[in-house]
């Protein structure tokens, strides 16, 4: 059963030129309490995104007057909104390219409305997480060299400078940072970050680990996220520097 995480303030921007798909998606979202804005050409996406401040964007790649990949890139550069690509282009290259440009999820047409609703719900959990209950033994701040992950504030800095992460990047980093030096399998990470049903989407992990490395790693230091081929990933913070001895 689909979890009830929506309310009348949840707004979806649907970018799709096929009127049949627009009618199907819009009617099913409206009856479940979503607000829906529609762009059929892609030309007015940025205006609608600014005016309506959507929680989720459903983005087709093949639009009559815009490049869906370019829209994905611009949306991600300007916002942390959840982006779900819905496209007839089912090749792995297209999926990886969209994820590299900042998409949170990728669905290939045709798809069932229940699957779409489940993926919207999973995206909203990352982009609008409920207040987390921090267990007493769970650290609020994780330090890894010059990288500081403040789990309570959902803030990451590197050498004192703010690192801007998308909600999905932050969710993946959180799962890794809470389990330092522990091998986390692909299925575990996919289930914890994206949700049930994503356990085989290993390309999602490859893309998002690469994105985290690009933002967090330093050229002269080992990577913070170690790949264990065919198994998973480990968060490997550098050892703490020994304390400076007191002068005699």
C-alpha positions in Angstrom: 0.0 0.0 0.0 1.2 3.5 -0.9 2.3 5.4 2.2 0.4 8.6 2.7 3.0 11.3 2.6 1.1 13.8 0.4 -1.1 16.7 1.3 -2.7 19.6 -0.5 0.6 21.5 -0.4 2.4 18.9 -2.4 2.9 20.3 -5.9 4.0 18.3 -9.0 5.3 19.9 -12.2 4.5 17.5 -15.1 6.6 18.2 -18.2 5.1 16.0 -21.0 3.8 16.6 -24.5 1.6 13.5 -24.9 -1.9 14.6 -24.0 -3.1 11.1 -23.1 -0.2 10.7 -20.6 -0.9 14.2 -19.2 -4.5 13.4 -18.6 -3.7 10.0 -17.0 -1.1 11.3 -14.6 -2.8 14.5 -13.8 -6.2 12.9 -13.0 -4.5 10.3 -10.7 -2.5 12.9 -8.9 -5.4 15.3 -8.4 -7.6 12.6 -6.9 -4.9 11.8 -4.4 -4.5 15.4 -3.2 -1.6 16.7 -5.3 -1.5 20.0 -7.0 -0.4 19.7 -10.6 1.1 22.2 -13.1 1.7 21.1 -16.7 4.2 22.1 -19.3 3.6 20.5 -22.7 6.5 22.1 -24.6 9.2 22.5 -22.0 9.6 26.2 -22.9 7.9 27.4 -19.7 9.4 24.9 -17.3 11.7 27.4 -15.5 8.9 29.9 -15.1 6.6 27.3 -13.7 9.3 26.0 -11.4 9.9 29.5 -10.0 6.3 30.4 -9.7 4.9 27.1 -8.4 8.0 25.9 -6.4 7.2 22.2 -7.1 8.1 19.4 -4.7 8.6 17.0 -7.6 9.2 17.4 -11.4 8.1 14.6 -13.7 10.2 15.3 -16.8 9.9 13.8 -20.3 13.1 13.9 -22.3 11.7 14.2 -25.8 9.9 17.5 -25.9 8.8 19.5 -29.0 10.5 22.7 -28.1 13.1 21.9 -25.5 15.9 19.5 -24.7 14.9 17.3 -21.7 18.5 16.7 -20.7 19.3 20.4 -20.7 16.2 21.1 -18.6 17.3 18.4 -16.1 20.7 20.1 -15.8 19.3 23.6 -15.3 16.7 22.5 -12.8 19.3 20.7 -10.7 21.7 23.6 -10.9 19.0 26.0 -9.6 17.1 23.7 -7.2 17.1 20.6 -5.0 13.6 19.7 -6.2 13.1 16.0 -6.8 13.4 15.1 -10.5 11.9 11.9 -11.9 12.5 11.4 -15.6 9.7 9.6 -17.4 10.8 8.7 -20.9 10.4 6.3 -23.8 14.2 6.2 -24.1 15.0 3.1 -22.2 18.7 2.7 -22.9 21.2 2.6 -20.0 23.2 5.4 -21.6 20.2 7.7 -21.4 19.5 6.7 -17.8 23.1 7.2 -16.7 23.2 10.6 -18.5 20.0 11.8 -16.8 21.3 10.7 -13.4 24.6 12.4 -14.0 22.7 15.6 -14.7 20.9 15.4 -11.4 17.8 13.3 -11.8 16.8 11.4 -8.7 15.0 8.6 -10.6 14.3 7.3 -14.1 11.2 5.5 -15.4 10.8 4.0 -18.8 7.4 4.3 -20.6 5.0 2.6 -20.5 4.6 2.3 -16.7 1.8 1.7 -14.2 0.3 4.6 -12.2 0.9 2.7 -8.9 4.6 2.5 -9.7 4.8 6.2 -10.5 3.0 7.0 -7.2 5.4 4.8 -5.3 8.4 6.5 -6.9 7.0 10.0 -6.2 6.5 8.9 -2.5 10.1 7.6 -2.3 11.5 10.9 -3.8 9.4 13.0 -1.4 10.9 11.0 1.6 14.3 12.2 0.5 13.4 15.8 -0.5 11.0 16.4 2.4 12.2 14.1 5.1 10.3 14.0 8.4 12.3 15.1 11.5 14.7 12.3 12.1 14.9 10.7 15.5 18.5 10.5 16.4 19.4 7.5 18.6 21.6 8.3 21.6 24.5 6.2 20.1 24.2 7.8 16.7 26.7 10.7 16.2 25.2 14.0 15.2 28.4 15.1 13.4 30.8 12.8 11.4 34.2 14.1 10.6 36.4 12.6 7.8 39.5 14.6 7.4 38.5 18.1 6.2 34.9 16.9 5.5 32.3 17.4 8.2 28.9 15.9 7.9 26.4 17.5 10.3 23.6 14.9 10.3 21.2 16.9 12.5 21.5 20.1 10.4 21.7 18.2 7.1 24.8 20.3 6.3 28.1 19.2 4.8 31.3 21.3 4.7 34.8 20.7 3.2 37.7 22.7 4.6 35.1 25.0 6.2 33.2 25.7 2.9 29.6 24.5 2.4 29.2 21.6 0.0 25.8 21.7 -1.7 24.3 18.2 -2.0 21.0 17.2 -3.4 18.7 15.3 -1.0 19.5 12.0 -2.7 23.3 12.6 -2.4 22.8 13.6 1.2 20.7 10.5 1.9 23.4 8.2 0.5 26.2 10.0 2.3 24.3 9.8 5.6 23.9 6.0 5.2 27.6 5.6 4.5 28.8 8.0 7.2 26.7 6.4 9.9 28.5 3.1 9.2 32.2 4.0 8.9 34.5 1.3 7.6 31.6 -1.1 7.2 31.0 -2.7 3.9 27.4 -1.9 2.8 26.0 -4.0 0.0 24.4 -2.6 -3.2 21.0 -3.9 -2.3 21.2 -2.5 1.2 22.2 1.0 0.1 19.6 1.1 -2.7 16.8 -0.1 -0.4 17.8 2.4 2.4 18.3 5.4 0.1 15.9 4.9 -2.8 13.4 2.5 -1.2 12.0 -1.1 -1.7 12.0 -2.2 -5.3 15.3 -0.5 -6.3 17.6 -3.3 -5.2 18.8 -4.1 -8.7 19.3 -0.5 -9.9 23.1 -0.6 -9.3 23.8 2.1 -11.9 22.0 4.6 -9.5 24.7 3.8 -6.9 27.6 4.1 -9.4 26.4 7.5 -10.6 25.7 9.0 -7.1 28.9 7.6 -5.6 30.8 9.3 -8.4 28.9 12.5 -7.8 29.8 12.4 -4.1 33.4 11.7 -4.8 33.6 14.7 -7.2 32.3 17.0 -4.4 34.1 15.5 -1.3 37.4 14.0 -2.4 40.7 15.8 -2.5 43.2 15.2 -5.3 46.0 14.4 -2.8 44.1 12.1 -0.5 42.4 8.7 -0.8 38.8 8.6 -1.7 36.3 8.7 1.2 34.0 6.1 -0.4 35.8 2.9 -1.3 34.4 0.5 -3.9 34.4 -3.2 -3.1 34.0 -4.7 -6.6 30.7 -6.6 -7.0 29.9 -6.2 -3.3 29.3 -2.6 -2.3 30.9 0.5 -0.7 32.6 1.5 2.5 33.0 5.0 4.0 36.6 5.2 4.9 37.5 8.4 6.9 41.2 9.0 7.3 42.7 8.1 10.7 42.7 10.9 13.2 46.0 12.8 13.5 47.8 11.8 16.8 47.6 14.5 19.5 50.5 16.9 19.6 52.7 16.1 22.6 52.8 18.6 25.4 56.1 20.6 25.6 58.4 19.4 28.4 
